[in-house]
Amino acid sequence: MAGVSRLQYSTDIRLIRVMCTGRIDLAFILRAFSNGSDGVFIGGCHLGECNYVTAGNYAALSMVLLCRKLLEHIGVNPERLRLEWCSSGEGIRFAHVMNDFSKKVKELGPLGQGEGIDWNELRSKLEEVTKLVPYIKIVKREKLELRLENSEEYDQLFTSDEIDRLFHEVVSYYIDPTKCQACMICAKRCPVEAIISAKKKIHVIDQEKCIKCGTCFEACPPKFGAVTKISGEPVPPPIPEEERTIVRKSKEK
């Protein structure tokens, strides 16, 4: 509508069309900032007017509120992320919002410089948060599924203390080499293939690939109890490759 009406709005904007705001993942926004975008704008159907009756815009709202708190936690001005509702017929409103957001981002300055943070340091922080996205979505699943009705609920959904506690209490999983029996059950269940395994070899969790979903913890047979949950502490280093072989005692005849 804005184009057909030949309305003028900032040329700094790069549009990426999706079927629904519910399709936008938390990782998309963080990746945009990691790639150097100075601001991210999300526009979608008005609440209660979802074309697909999936309430995707409610999901987007909760996700953006969470992301703004995550950005604030690592030192990024949350004003760099904005969400507005615009119907397909609101070309004038869309152009106005684009110009207003573009002006705001220019006032904030380039990402990192405006916050007084070295770009390489900021990018490293963004990448670390991106790695934790699956874990964050699991921990905050109930709140992300809420349908907020008024602005007062927006302000109270996620708090700074809550986000600080979330990062302080990040859970990791570790396979105890003294208990692992190389049954390969956890490796087969892992959704991201983060467990290095082989027959008669003590399994090891690749912490870089691990999404902290806890599947391995639940899958490990209770009689072994090899997978342990670690919170707020560093994960012990994996044992060397040459020490992972399990030597089983032969049964006496």
C-alpha positions in Angstrom: 0.0 0.0 0.0 2.9 2.4 0.8 4.5 1.6 -2.5 1.2 2.0 -4.6 0.5 5.3 -2.8 4.1 6.4 -3.6 4.7 7.3 0.0 8.2 8.3 0.9 10.0 6.4 3.7 13.7 5.8 4.7 15.9 4.0 2.2 17.9 2.5 5.0 15.2 -0.2 5.5 15.6 -3.7 4.0 12.4 -5.6 4.0 12.2 -9.4 4.6 8.7 -10.8 4.0 7.4 -13.8 6.0 4.0 -15.4 6.0 3.4 -14.5 9.7 5.2 -12.8 12.5 4.9 -16.1 14.3 7.5 -17.4 11.9 10.1 -15.0 13.3 12.5 -16.8 15.6 14.5 -15.3 18.5 17.6 -16.5 16.7 16.7 -14.5 13.6 16.8 -11.2 15.5 20.1 -12.0 17.2 21.6 -13.1 13.9 20.6 -9.8 12.3 22.4 -7.8 15.0 25.4 -10.2 14.8 25.6 -9.4 11.1 25.9 -5.7 11.9 22.3 -4.4 11.6 21.9 -1.3 13.7 18.2 -1.9 14.3 15.5 -4.6 13.7 11.8 -3.7 13.1 9.0 -6.3 13.1 5.6 -5.4 11.7 2.6 -7.7 11.7 -1.2 -7.9 11.9 -3.0 -6.3 14.8 -3.6 -8.5 17.8 -6.8 -10.5 17.3 -6.6 -10.2 13.5 -4.3 -13.1 12.7 -5.0 -14.3 9.1 -4.1 -17.9 10.0 -5.9 -18.1 13.3 -2.7 -19.2 14.9 -2.1 -16.1 17.1 1.3 -15.8 15.6 1.4 -12.1 16.5 0.9 -12.9 20.2 3.9 -15.2 19.9 5.9 -12.5 18.2 5.0 -10.0 21.0 6.2 -12.3 23.8 9.3 -13.2 21.9 10.2 -9.5 21.2 9.7 -8.6 24.9 12.1 -11.4 25.8 14.6 -10.4 23.2 14.6 -6.8 24.3 15.6 -7.9 27.8 18.3 -10.2 26.4 19.7 -7.3 24.5 19.7 -5.1 27.5 21.4 -7.8 29.5 24.4 -7.8 27.2 24.6 -4.0 26.9 22.6 -3.3 23.7 20.0 -0.5 23.8 16.6 -2.3 23.6 15.3 0.6 21.5 17.1 -1.0 18.6 14.4 -3.6 18.4 10.8 -2.4 17.7 7.5 -4.1 17.1 4.5 -2.4 15.6 1.1 -3.6 14.3 0.2 -2.5 10.8 -2.5 -3.9 8.6 -2.1 -4.3 4.8 -4.2 -1.2 4.3 -2.2 1.1 6.6 0.4 2.3 4.1 0.5 5.8 5.7 1.1 4.4 9.2 3.8 2.0 7.9 5.7 4.8 6.2 5.5 7.0 9.3 6.7 4.2 11.6 9.6 3.4 9.2 10.7 7.0 9.2 10.4 7.3 12.9 12.3 4.1 13.6 15.1 5.0 11.1 15.5 8.4 12.8 15.7 6.7 16.2 18.3 4.3 15.1 20.4 7.1 13.6 20.2 8.9 17.0 21.5 5.7 18.7 24.4 5.5 16.3 26.1 2.4 14.9 25.6 -0.8 16.9 28.3 -1.1 19.5 29.6 2.5 19.1 26.4 3.9 20.5 26.7 1.7 23.5 30.4 2.2 24.0 31.1 -1.5 23.4 33.9 -2.9 21.2 32.3 -4.5 18.2 34.2 -7.8 18.4 33.2 -8.1 22.1 29.6 -7.3 21.4 29.4 -9.8 18.5 30.9 -12.5 20.7 28.2 -11.8 23.3 25.4 -12.0 20.6 26.8 -15.3 19.4 26.8 -16.7 22.9 23.2 -15.7 23.5 22.3 -17.2 20.1 23.7 -20.5 21.1 21.5 -20.5 24.2 18.3 -19.8 22.2 17.0 -23.4 22.3 17.6 -23.5 26.1 16.0 -20.1 26.7 12.9 -21.1 24.7 12.6 -24.3 26.8 13.0 -22.5 30.1 10.6 -19.6 29.2 8.2 -21.7 27.1 5.2 -21.0 29.4 5.6 -17.2 29.2 6.3 -17.3 25.5 3.0 -19.0 24.9 0.9 -16.4 26.8 -1.5 -14.1 25.0 -1.0 -10.7 26.5 -4.0 -8.3 26.4 -2.8 -5.0 27.7 0.4 -2.9 28.0 0.7 -3.4 31.7 1.3 -7.1 31.1 4.0 -6.3 28.6 6.1 -4.4 31.2 5.7 -7.2 33.7 6.2 -10.3 31.5 10.1 -10.4 31.8 12.2 -8.6 34.4 15.9 -7.7 34.4 16.4 -9.8 37.5 14.7 -12.7 35.9 17.0 -12.5 32.9 20.1 -12.1 35.1 19.1 -15.2 37.0 18.5 -17.1 33.8 22.1 -16.6 32.6 23.5 -17.2 36.1 21.7 -20.5 36.4 22.3 -21.9 32.9 22.2 -25.7 33.0 24.8 -27.9 31.3 25.0 -31.6 31.0 28.0 -33.8 31.5 28.6 -37.6 31.2 30.4 -39.1 34.1 33.2 -41.3 32.6 33.1 -43.6 35.7 29.4 -44.4 35.2 29.0 -44.4 31.4 28.5 -47.9 30.0 28.6 -46.9 26.3 25.0 -48.0 25.7 24.5 -45.3 23.1 20.9 -44.6 24.2 21.6 -40.9 24.9 23.5 -40.4 21.6 20.5 -41.9 19.7 18.1 -39.6 21.4 20.1 -36.4 21.2 18.2 -34.1 18.7 21.4 -32.2 17.6 23.9 -35.1 17.6 26.0 -33.4 20.3 27.1 -36.6 21.9 30.3 -38.2 20.6 29.8 -41.9 20.9 30.9 -45.3 19.7 30.6 -48.9 20.9 32.8 -49.6 24.0 33.7 -45.9 24.1 32.8 -43.6 27.0 30.5 -41.0 25.6 31.3 -37.3 25.6 29.0 -34.3 25.2 30.2 -31.6 22.7 29.3 -28.5 24.7 29.5 -26.3 21.6 26.7 -28.3 19.9 24.7 -29.0 23.0 21.4 -27.1 23.2 20.8 -28.0 26.9 17.5 -29.6 26.2 18.0 -32.3 28.8 17.1 -35.2 26.5 20.3 -37.1 27.4 19.6 -36.7 31.1 16.1 -38.2 30.7 17.3 -40.9 28.3 20.2 -42.3 30.4 19.0 -45.5 32.2 18.6 -44.9 35.9 20.8 -47.9 36.7 23.7 -46.1 35.1 22.9 -42.4 36.0 25.9 -41.3 34.0 24.4 -38.0 32.8 24.6 -35.3 35.4 23.0 -31.8 35.4 25.4 -28.9 36.3 24.0 -25.4 37.1 26.1 -22.3 37.7 29.4 -24.2 37.6 31.9 -24.9 34.8 31.7 -28.3 33.0 34.6 -30.7 33.7 36.9 -31.2 30.7 36.3 -34.3 28.7 38.6 -37.2 29.2 41.3 -37.8 26.5 40.4 -39.9 23.5 42.9 -42.6 24.5 41.2 -43.1 27.8 37.7 -43.6 26.6 37.8 -47.3 25.8 35.8 -49.5 28.1 37.3 -52.8 28.9 34.6 -55.3 30.0 35.4 -58.3 32.1 34.6 -61.6 30.5 32.1 -63.8 32.2 33.4 -66.8 34.1 32.3 -70.2 32.8 
